[in-house]
């Protein structure tokens, strides 16, 4: 009988360690990641064409790209970095305006998305947009 409490304690310790292995940092559950649904997301002043290898974004007066998949967590939140290219009407130089680094943050709930675009080289807010998967794109190009 003297060995039973030790076996019970050892079993509890093993169970605790095993459950801790399934937990993320700081004892929280791991964040399961999934990729943003591939296809066209549309909204007012924005269109996102999402693929596993790249996302292309078109605005009224700009374009942007994100290389790779945009991963969303189980709450639908995402963050990704990419490159932003400002478009302007009229003549431009052959190299055009400089490409700028950007950060996308947002949330997805079903077929609806909210996304915020920040140009990170100057911490410039480029807007917050609402998109719908398969929704109509309403862009007015400044050409």
C-alpha positions in Angstrom: 0.0 0.0 0.0 2.9 2.3 0.6 3.6 2.4 -3.2 0.1 3.4 -4.2 0.3 7.0 -3.2 3.5 7.3 -5.1 2.0 5.7 -8.2 -1.0 8.0 -8.0 1.2 11.1 -7.6 3.4 9.9 -10.5 0.3 9.4 -12.7 -1.1 12.9 -11.8 2.3 14.4 -12.6 2.5 12.6 -15.9 -1.1 13.8 -16.7 -0.2 17.4 -15.8 3.0 17.3 -17.9 1.2 15.7 -20.9 -1.6 18.3 -20.8 1.0 21.1 -20.5 2.7 19.8 -23.7 -0.6 20.6 -25.5 -0.7 24.1 -24.1 0.9 27.1 -25.6 3.1 29.7 -23.9 2.0 30.9 -20.5 -0.4 27.9 -20.1 -2.8 29.0 -22.8 -4.2 26.7 -25.4 -2.4 26.7 -28.7 -3.6 28.9 -31.4 -4.7 26.9 -34.3 -3.9 28.6 -37.6 -5.7 28.4 -40.9 -5.2 30.2 -44.1 -7.5 33.0 -45.3 -10.1 31.6 -47.7 -8.7 31.7 -51.3 -10.6 33.7 -53.9 -11.8 37.3 -54.4 -12.8 39.4 -51.4 -14.5 42.7 -52.5 -15.6 45.9 -50.9 -15.8 49.7 -51.2 -12.4 51.0 -52.5 -10.7 47.6 -52.2 -10.3 44.1 -53.9 -8.2 41.3 -52.5 -7.4 38.2 -54.6 -6.2 35.6 -52.1 -4.2 32.5 -53.0 -2.0 30.1 -51.0 1.2 31.6 -52.4 0.3 35.3 -52.6 -2.4 37.9 -52.0 -2.9 40.8 -54.4 -4.7 43.9 -53.2 -6.1 46.7 -55.4 -7.2 50.1 -54.0 -8.5 53.1 -55.8 -5.1 54.6 -56.2 -2.7 51.9 -55.1 -1.8 48.2 -55.3 -0.2 45.9 -52.7 1.0 42.3 -52.4 1.5 39.9 -49.5 3.8 36.9 -50.2 2.7 33.6 -48.8 -0.6 32.6 -47.1 -2.3 35.0 -44.7 -2.9 32.9 -41.6 -5.9 33.5 -39.3 -6.2 32.2 -35.8 -9.2 30.4 -34.3 -10.7 33.8 -33.4 -10.4 35.0 -37.1 -7.6 37.5 -36.4 -4.7 37.9 -38.7 -1.6 40.1 -39.3 0.6 40.0 -42.4 3.3 42.2 -43.9 3.7 43.1 -47.6 4.5 45.8 -50.1 2.4 48.8 -51.0 2.7 50.7 -54.3 1.0 54.1 -54.7 -0.5 54.8 -58.1 -0.9 58.4 -59.5 -2.6 59.8 -62.5 -0.6 61.3 -65.3 3.0 60.8 -66.4 5.5 59.1 -64.0 9.1 58.1 -64.1 10.0 54.7 -65.4 10.6 53.4 -61.9 7.5 55.0 -60.5 6.8 55.8 -56.9 8.8 53.8 -54.3 7.4 50.6 -53.0 6.6 50.9 -49.3 6.4 48.3 -46.5 2.9 47.7 -45.1 1.2 45.7 -42.4 -2.3 44.3 -42.7 -4.3 43.5 -39.5 -7.9 42.4 -39.2 -10.5 39.8 -38.5 -12.6 37.4 -40.5 -16.0 36.1 -39.5 -17.5 33.8 -42.0 -17.5 35.6 -45.3 -16.9 39.1 -43.8 -13.6 40.7 -43.2 -12.4 44.0 -41.6 -8.8 44.9 -42.5 -6.6 47.9 -41.6 -3.6 48.9 -43.7 -0.6 50.7 -42.2 2.4 51.8 -44.1 5.1 51.0 -41.6 8.0 53.1 -42.9 6.1 56.2 -41.6 3.4 54.6 -39.4 0.9 56.0 -41.9 -2.7 54.7 -41.7 -3.8 53.9 -45.2 -7.4 53.0 -44.2 -9.7 50.4 -42.7 -11.9 48.4 -45.1 -14.8 46.0 -45.0 -14.8 43.2 -47.5 -17.0 40.2 -48.3 -15.9 37.0 -49.9 -17.2 37.0 -53.4 -18.6 40.5 -52.8 -18.7 43.2 -55.4 -15.6 45.3 -55.9 -16.2 49.0 -56.0 -12.9 50.7 -57.1 -12.5 54.0 -58.8 -9.0 54.1 -60.3 -7.2 57.4 -60.3 -5.7 57.3 -63.8 
